[in-house]
């Protein structure tokens, strides 16, 4: 993912478009230019301050910002969680692991405010750990603010879907670079969680374009946590990215002008979560089927995410890996992915025209309700769904990808096709306008919406049965 500086004319705007490259940060939190061979990671989220007092309604967002926004109760209705909650299936006994650099100094009270607004119970346990070193003192700069916003989104979205689950927030002290301190520290932290049996599903809302790594071997050297997770029955999720079928180059300014995807979502041991656009009424009921998230050509959504009318790449990522071959569980969709690993596997809400409202109050941004979007919204939402399935199964489900593709092949209940939309993007770069053709959604597996999205009432017990 990448960070984009906020427009000074838009107070409270923090733009973190997935797949972009963030300036490297030293342990003291001071900005430093990335060095040759370094791959920089950052959170995948775009957000805009909406209200200091209370979350806006969908109608208020549409009137004020010309985009829809949704609150927690609407998300619960949209994914049909009611029948599960009524049976006590709310994540009880399970632990969702959120991994973020730096974290947020206000996350505990922010989650309490979020819960109070929507009548949600506090998590049975909300624990914050720093397994690879103390977090540097919080600073009011884009790096700390960006990760704090990501932390707020991750925790609140996971809790919305699985309000009875424990939450373990794993904070790492540097967001710097692959090969130096960034990815290796995240890998070390995740291995700590797995080795100490601290969680059941890990949600990751960060990544870097495969092409920005020095070589395939440098990615292979960072996979130990995913191998460990698969061996110990822990599910690992990752956001695919928010720049459609392109992403940033290492210079942090230019996009690739051809199709690329990110790692870790491209890893075969990770479930890649892409984004959809929900179309809901005030009650959270669908007014039309979900579509592929693509706000590239939506001027109002571009204002939310970039501070200009666009077009900018603002869509769910999808495509085929340049590093990993097709895993056996994708043999059934070989006609789509060819000989390479294809992403996404599954899709959840991520659109900016249909942003979710979260609460945050960390220093450097206005305290209050913020509209947020991106595949880093989709990923913790799906982490909550996995926690529900773990509860039904009575144990963690581990790598769920084989089960997902078997469910699709057997037309099992709970998977909902997303058949409309694409992830084509257009942007201007160095005085030239580029359009990079993406992939079209359809009734079967595709590289825009994956296997589709979920109806939780059917999906949760079915996944538990197939993966259990």
C-alpha positions as CSV (number, residue, x, y, z in Angstrom):
1,X,0.0,0.0,0.0
2,X,1.1,3.6,-0.2
3,X,0.6,6.9,1.5
4,X,-0.6,10.0,-0.3
5,X,-0.1,13.3,1.3
6,X,-3.4,14.9,2.4
7,X,-4.6,18.0,0.5
8,X,-4.2,21.0,2.7
9,X,-7.6,22.3,1.6
10,X,-9.4,19.2,3.0
11,X,-9.2,19.3,6.8
12,X,-9.0,15.9,8.3
13,X,-8.3,14.0,5.1
14,X,-5.9,11.1,5.4
15,X,-5.3,9.3,2.1
16,X,-3.6,5.9,2.2
17,X,-4.3,4.2,-1.1
18,X,-3.3,0.6,-1.0
19,X,-0.2,-0.5,-2.8
20,X,1.5,2.8,-2.4
21,X,5.0,3.2,-1.0
22,X,5.4,5.1,2.2
23,X,8.6,7.0,3.1
24,X,10.7,4.8,5.3
25,X,10.6,5.5,9.0
26,X,13.5,5.2,11.4
27,X,12.9,3.7,14.9
28,X,12.6,7.2,16.2
29,X,9.8,7.9,13.7
30,X,11.6,10.4,11.5
31,X,11.1,10.2,7.8
32,X,13.9,8.7,5.7
33,X,14.2,8.1,1.9
34,X,14.0,4.5,0.9
35,X,17.3,3.0,-0.2
36,X,17.9,0.9,-3.3
37,X,16.6,-2.6,-2.8
38,X,14.3,-1.7,0.0
39,X,10.6,-2.4,-0.2
40,X,8.3,-0.1,1.8
41,X,5.0,-1.1,3.3
42,X,2.1,1.0,4.6
43,X,-1.5,0.6,5.6
44,X,-4.2,0.1,3.0
45,X,-6.9,2.6,3.9
46,X,-8.4,5.9,2.7
47,X,-10.3,8.0,5.2
48,X,-12.0,11.4,5.7
49,X,-13.2,13.1,8.8
50,X,-17.0,13.3,8.9
51,X,-18.4,14.4,12.2
52,X,-17.2,15.2,15.8
53,X,-20.4,14.2,17.5
54,X,-22.0,11.2,15.9
55,X,-21.8,9.1,12.8
56,X,-23.5,10.4,9.7
57,X,-26.4,8.5,8.2
58,X,-26.2,7.2,4.6
59,X,-28.4,10.1,3.5
60,X,-26.3,12.7,5.2
61,X,-23.1,11.4,3.6
62,X,-24.7,11.4,0.2
63,X,-25.9,14.9,0.7
64,X,-22.7,16.3,2.1
65,X,-20.0,14.3,0.2
66,X,-22.0,12.7,-2.7
67,X,-20.9,9.2,-1.6
68,X,-22.8,6.7,0.6
69,X,-21.5,5.7,4.0
70,X,-22.6,2.8,6.3
71,X,-22.7,2.2,10.0
72,X,-22.1,-1.0,11.9
73,X,-25.7,-2.1,12.2
74,X,-26.1,-1.8,8.4
75,X,-23.0,-4.0,7.9
76,X,-24.4,-6.6,10.2
77,X,-27.7,-6.7,8.3
78,X,-26.0,-6.6,4.9
79,X,-24.0,-9.7,5.7
80,X,-27.0,-11.5,7.3
81,X,-25.4,-11.9,10.7
82,X,-28.7,-11.8,12.7
83,X,-29.5,-15.5,12.4
84,X,-26.1,-16.4,13.7
85,X,-26.1,-13.9,16.5
86,X,-29.5,-15.2,17.6
87,X,-28.0,-18.6,18.0
88,X,-25.0,-17.3,20.1
89,X,-22.6,-17.5,17.1
90,X,-20.7,-14.2,17.7
91,X,-17.1,-15.4,17.9
92,X,-17.2,-16.4,21.5
93,X,-14.0,-18.3,22.4
94,X,-12.1,-17.2,19.4
95,X,-9.3,-14.6,19.0
96,X,-8.8,-12.3,16.1
97,X,-5.2,-11.0,15.6
98,X,-4.7,-7.6,14.1
99,X,-1.2,-6.7,13.0
100,X,-0.3,-3.1,12.6
101,X,2.9,-1.0,12.9
102,X,2.8,1.5,15.8
103,X,-0.9,0.9,16.5
104,X,-2.9,3.8,18.0
105,X,-2.4,5.4,21.4
106,X,-6.2,5.8,21.7
107,X,-7.5,2.6,20.4
108,X,-8.9,1.3,23.7
109,X,-11.1,4.3,24.4
110,X,-11.9,4.7,20.7
111,X,-13.3,1.1,20.5
112,X,-15.3,1.8,23.7
113,X,-16.8,4.9,22.1
114,X,-17.6,2.9,18.9
115,X,-19.3,0.2,20.9
116,X,-21.3,2.6,23.0
117,X,-22.7,4.3,19.9
118,X,-23.9,1.0,18.4
119,X,-24.7,-0.9,21.6
120,X,-22.0,-3.5,21.0
121,X,-20.5,-5.4,23.9
122,X,-16.8,-4.9,24.7
123,X,-14.6,-7.7,23.5
124,X,-14.2,-10.3,26.2
125,X,-10.5,-9.6,26.0
126,X,-8.8,-6.8,24.2
127,X,-5.0,-7.2,24.5
128,X,-2.2,-5.2,23.0
129,X,1.3,-6.7,22.7
130,X,4.7,-5.6,21.4
131,X,6.5,-8.9,20.8
132,X,9.4,-7.5,18.9
133,X,10.1,-4.3,20.8
134,X,8.7,-1.2,22.4
135,X,6.7,1.2,20.2
136,X,8.4,4.6,19.8
137,X,6.6,7.6,21.3
138,X,3.7,8.7,19.2
139,X,4.3,11.6,16.9
140,X,1.9,13.8,14.9
141,X,3.1,12.9,11.4
142,X,1.7,11.0,8.5
143,X,3.3,7.7,9.4
144,X,2.0,7.4,12.9
145,X,-1.4,8.9,12.0
146,X,-1.8,6.6,9.0
147,X,-1.1,3.5,11.0
148,X,-3.3,4.7,13.9
149,X,-6.2,5.1,11.5
150,X,-5.5,1.7,10.1
151,X,-5.5,0.3,13.6
152,X,-8.9,1.9,14.4
153,X,-10.4,0.6,11.2
154,X,-9.1,-3.0,11.7
155,X,-10.2,-3.3,15.3
156,X,-13.6,-1.8,14.9
157,X,-14.5,-3.7,11.7
158,X,-13.4,-7.1,13.1
159,X,-15.4,-6.4,16.3
160,X,-18.5,-5.4,14.3
161,X,-18.6,-8.8,12.6
162,X,-17.6,-10.9,15.6
163,X,-18.6,-8.9,18.8
164,X,-18.0,-11.9,21.0
165,X,-14.5,-12.6,19.9
166,X,-11.3,-11.6,21.7
167,X,-9.0,-9.2,19.9
168,X,-5.3,-9.3,20.1
169,X,-3.6,-6.2,18.6
170,X,0.0,-6.9,17.7
171,X,2.0,-3.7,17.3
172,X,5.4,-3.5,15.7
173,X,7.9,-0.7,16.3
174,X,8.9,0.1,12.7
175,X,7.1,0.2,9.4
176,X,10.3,0.6,7.4
177,X,11.6,-1.8,4.8
178,X,11.8,-5.4,3.6
179,X,15.3,-6.6,4.2
180,X,16.0,-4.3,7.1
181,X,13.3,-3.9,9.8
182,X,9.8,-3.7,8.4
183,X,8.5,-7.0,7.0
184,X,11.0,-9.0,9.0
185,X,9.7,-7.6,12.3
186,X,6.1,-8.3,11.2
187,X,7.1,-11.8,10.4
188,X,8.8,-12.2,13.7
189,X,5.7,-10.8,15.6
190,X,3.4,-13.2,13.7
191,X,5.6,-16.1,14.5
192,X,5.5,-15.2,18.1
193,X,1.7,-15.2,18.1
194,X,1.6,-18.6,16.3
195,X,4.3,-20.2,18.5
196,X,2.5,-19.1,21.6
197,X,-1.0,-20.1,20.4
198,X,-2.4,-16.6,20.9
199,X,-4.9,-16.4,18.1
200,X,-7.0,-18.1,15.5
201,X,-7.2,-15.8,12.5
202,X,-4.6,-13.1,11.6
203,X,-5.8,-10.0,9.6
204,X,-3.2,-8.1,7.6
205,X,-4.0,-4.8,5.9
206,X,-0.6,-4.1,4.4
207,X,1.6,-5.2,1.5
208,X,4.0,-4.2,-1.3
209,X,3.9,-4.8,-5.1
210,X,5.7,-8.0,-6.0
211,X,7.8,-6.2,-8.6
212,X,9.3,-3.9,-5.9
213,X,11.0,-6.8,-4.2
214,X,14.6,-7.3,-5.3
215,X,13.8,-10.9,-6.5
216,X,11.5,-13.8,-5.7
217,X,14.0,-15.2,-3.2
218,X,13.6,-12.1,-1.0
219,X,9.9,-12.9,-0.8
220,X,10.5,-16.5,-0.1
221,X,12.7,-15.5,2.8
222,X,9.8,-13.7,4.5
223,X,7.2,-16.5,4.3
224,X,8.0,-18.3,7.6
225,X,5.0,-17.0,9.5
226,X,2.6,-18.3,6.8
227,X,4.3,-21.7,6.7
228,X,4.1,-21.7,10.5
229,X,0.4,-20.7,10.5
230,X,-0.5,-23.4,8.0
231,X,1.3,-26.0,10.2
232,X,-0.5,-24.8,13.3
233,X,-4.0,-24.3,12.0
234,X,-4.1,-20.5,12.0
235,X,-5.9,-18.7,9.2
236,X,-4.0,-15.7,7.6
237,X,-5.7,-13.0,5.6
238,X,-4.3,-10.1,3.6
239,X,-5.8,-7.1,1.8
240,X,-5.3,-7.2,-2.0
241,X,-4.8,-3.5,-2.4
242,X,-6.7,-0.4,-3.5
243,X,-5.2,0.7,-6.8
244,X,-7.0,-1.6,-9.2
245,X,-4.7,-3.6,-11.4
246,X,-1.7,-1.3,-10.9
247,X,0.3,-0.2,-7.9
248,X,3.2,2.1,-7.1
249,X,6.7,1.7,-8.2
250,X,9.6,1.9,-5.7
251,X,10.0,5.7,-6.3
252,X,6.6,6.1,-4.4
253,X,5.4,8.4,-7.2
254,X,4.8,6.5,-10.4
255,X,2.4,3.6,-10.9
256,X,3.3,0.6,-12.9
257,X,1.7,1.0,-16.3
258,X,0.8,-2.7,-16.5
259,X,-1.0,-5.2,-14.3
260,X,0.7,-6.0,-11.0
261,X,-0.4,-7.5,-7.6
262,X,0.9,-7.3,-4.0
263,X,2.5,-9.7,-1.6
264,X,1.5,-11.0,0.9
265,X,-2.0,-11.5,-0.6
266,X,-0.4,-13.3,-3.5
267,X,1.0,-15.9,-1.2
268,X,-0.7,-19.3,-1.6
269,X,-0.8,-19.7,2.2
270,X,-2.8,-16.5,2.6
271,X,-6.4,-15.8,1.8
272,X,-6.5,-12.7,-0.4
273,X,-9.4,-10.4,0.4
274,X,-10.6,-7.9,-2.2
275,X,-13.2,-5.2,-2.2
276,X,-16.9,-4.9,-3.2
277,X,-19.3,-2.0,-3.3
278,X,-22.4,-2.5,-1.2
279,X,-25.7,-0.9,-2.2
280,X,-27.8,-0.6,0.9
281,X,-30.7,1.3,2.3
282,X,-30.9,2.9,5.7
283,X,-31.7,-0.5,7.3
284,X,-28.7,-2.2,5.7
285,X,-30.9,-4.1,3.2
286,X,-29.5,-4.6,-0.3
287,X,-31.1,-2.4,-2.9
288,X,-29.1,-4.1,-5.6
289,X,-26.5,-6.8,-5.7
290,X,-22.9,-6.1,-4.6
291,X,-20.6,-5.0,-7.4
292,X,-16.8,-4.9,-7.8
293,X,-15.4,-1.9,-6.0
294,X,-14.1,0.6,-8.6
295,X,-14.3,4.3,-7.7
296,X,-11.6,5.3,-10.2
297,X,-14.0,7.3,-12.3
298,X,-16.2,8.6,-9.4
299,X,-15.1,12.2,-8.8
300,X,-16.7,12.4,-5.3
301,X,-15.0,9.3,-4.2
302,X,-11.7,10.6,-5.5
303,X,-12.2,13.7,-3.4
304,X,-12.6,11.5,-0.3
305,X,-9.5,9.4,-1.1
306,X,-7.1,11.8,-3.0
307,X,-8.4,15.3,-2.5
308,X,-9.0,15.8,-6.2
309,X,-11.6,14.8,-8.8
310,X,-9.3,12.1,-10.5
311,X,-9.3,9.8,-12.2
312,X,-6.9,8.1,-9.8
313,X,-6.5,4.3,-9.4
314,X,-9.1,3.6,-6.7
315,X,-10.3,0.1,-7.0
316,X,-9.9,-3.4,-5.7
317,X,-6.7,-5.1,-6.8
318,X,-6.7,-8.5,-8.6
319,X,-4.7,-10.4,-11.0
320,X,-2.1,-13.2,-11.2
321,X,1.2,-13.5,-9.4
322,X,4.6,-13.0,-11.1
323,X,6.2,-15.1,-8.3
324,X,3.9,-17.9,-7.1
325,X,2.7,-20.7,-9.4
326,X,-1.0,-21.8,-9.3
327,X,-1.7,-23.7,-6.0
328,X,-3.5,-27.0,-6.3
329,X,-6.7,-25.5,-4.8
330,X,-7.0,-23.2,-7.8
331,X,-6.8,-26.1,-10.3
332,X,-10.5,-25.8,-10.7
333,X,-10.1,-22.2,-12.0
334,X,-7.0,-22.9,-14.1
335,X,-8.9,-21.5,-17.1
336,X,-8.9,-18.1,-15.4
337,X,-5.5,-18.0,-13.6
338,X,-3.4,-20.0,-15.9
339,X,-0.3,-21.3,-14.3
340,X,0.0,-18.6,-11.7
341,X,-1.6,-17.9,-8.3
342,X,-4.6,-15.7,-8.8
343,X,-6.2,-13.1,-6.4
344,X,-8.5,-12.3,-4.8
345,X,-10.0,-15.3,-3.2
346,X,-13.0,-13.6,-1.6
347,X,-14.4,-10.0,-1.5
348,X,-16.0,-7.8,1.2
349,X,-17.1,-4.2,1.5
350,X,-14.3,-1.8,0.5
351,X,-15.7,1.0,-1.6
352,X,-15.3,4.7,-0.9
353,X,-18.8,5.2,-2.3
354,X,-20.1,3.1,0.5
355,X,-17.5,3.9,3.1
356,X,-17.8,2.7,6.7
357,X,-17.8,5.0,9.6
358,X,-15.3,4.4,12.4
359,X,-14.3,6.4,15.5
360,X,-10.8,7.7,16.1
361,X,-9.3,10.3,18.4
362,X,-5.5,10.0,18.2
363,X,-3.4,13.2,18.1
364,X,-3.0,15.0,14.8
365,X,-6.5,14.4,13.4
366,X,-9.9,15.7,14.4
367,X,-11.5,13.4,17.0
368,X,-14.7,11.9,15.8
369,X,-16.4,9.8,13.2
370,X,-14.4,9.2,10.0
371,X,-15.4,7.7,6.7
372,X,-13.0,5.0,5.7
373,X,-12.7,2.6,2.7
374,X,-10.3,0.2,1.1
375,X,-9.5,-3.5,1.2
376,X,-8.1,-2.9,4.7
377,X,-11.8,-2.5,5.6
378,X,-12.7,-5.7,3.8
379,X,-10.0,-7.8,5.4
380,X,-10.9,-7.4,9.1
381,X,-14.6,-7.7,8.2
382,X,-13.8,-11.2,6.8
383,X,-11.6,-12.0,9.8
384,X,-14.7,-11.6,11.9
385,X,-16.5,-14.0,9.6
386,X,-13.7,-16.6,9.9
387,X,-13.9,-16.2,13.7
388,X,-17.6,-17.1,13.6
389,X,-16.8,-20.2,11.5
390,X,-14.1,-21.2,14.0
391,X,-16.6,-21.0,16.8
392,X,-19.0,-23.3,14.8
393,X,-16.3,-25.8,14.0
394,X,-15.0,-25.8,17.6
395,X,-11.4,-25.1,16.5
396,X,-9.4,-22.8,14.3
397,X,-9.8,-23.7,10.6
398,X,-6.2,-22.9,9.4
399,X,-5.7,-22.4,5.7
400,X,-9.3,-22.1,4.4
401,X,-8.5,-21.6,0.7
402,X,-9.0,-25.3,-0.3
403,X,-12.4,-25.2,1.4
404,X,-13.4,-22.0,-0.3
405,X,-12.7,-23.3,-3.8
406,X,-14.4,-26.7,-3.0
407,X,-17.4,-24.7,-1.8
408,X,-17.5,-22.9,-5.1
409,X,-17.1,-26.0,-7.1
410,X,-20.0,-27.7,-5.3
411,X,-22.3,-24.6,-5.3
412,X,-22.4,-24.7,-1.5
413,X,-24.6,-22.2,0.3
414,X,-23.2,-18.9,1.6
415,X,-21.0,-17.8,-1.3
416,X,-22.6,-15.0,-3.2
417,X,-21.4,-14.3,-6.8
418,X,-20.3,-10.8,-7.6
419,X,-21.0,-10.6,-11.3
420,X,-20.8,-7.0,-12.2
421,X,-17.9,-4.5,-12.4
422,X,-14.2,-4.5,-13.2
423,X,-10.9,-3.2,-11.8
424,X,-9.8,-1.2,-14.8
425,X,-8.0,2.1,-13.8
426,X,-7.0,5.4,-15.5
427,X,-4.4,7.9,-14.3
428,X,-2.1,10.6,-15.6
429,X,1.6,10.2,-15.1
430,X,4.5,12.3,-16.4
431,X,2.2,14.2,-18.7
432,X,0.6,11.1,-20.2
433,X,-2.7,9.4,-19.5
434,X,-2.7,5.7,-19.0
435,X,-5.6,3.2,-18.9
436,X,-4.7,-0.2,-17.7
437,X,-7.4,-2.7,-18.5
438,X,-8.4,-4.8,-15.6
439,X,-10.6,-7.9,-15.2
440,X,-14.3,-8.3,-15.5
441,X,-16.6,-9.9,-12.9
442,X,-18.8,-12.8,-13.9
443,X,-20.7,-15.7,-12.5
444,X,-17.7,-17.9,-11.9
445,X,-14.3,-17.3,-10.3
446,X,-12.7,-14.1,-11.7
447,X,-9.8,-11.8,-11.0
448,X,-12.0,-8.9,-10.0
449,X,-14.3,-10.5,-7.4
450,X,-12.7,-13.8,-6.8
451,X,-15.1,-16.4,-5.6
452,X,-17.6,-13.7,-4.6
453,X,-18.8,-12.4,-1.3
454,X,-20.7,-13.9,1.6
455,X,-24.1,-14.4,3.1
456,X,-22.9,-15.2,6.6
457,X,-25.9,-17.2,7.8
458,X,-25.1,-19.8,5.1
459,X,-21.4,-19.2,4.6
460,X,-20.3,-19.6,8.3
461,X,-21.6,-23.1,8.9
462,X,-20.7,-24.2,5.4
463,X,-17.1,-23.1,5.8
464,X,-16.9,-24.8,9.2
465,X,-18.1,-28.0,7.6
466,X,-15.8,-27.8,4.6
467,X,-12.6,-26.7,6.4
468,X,-13.3,-28.5,9.6
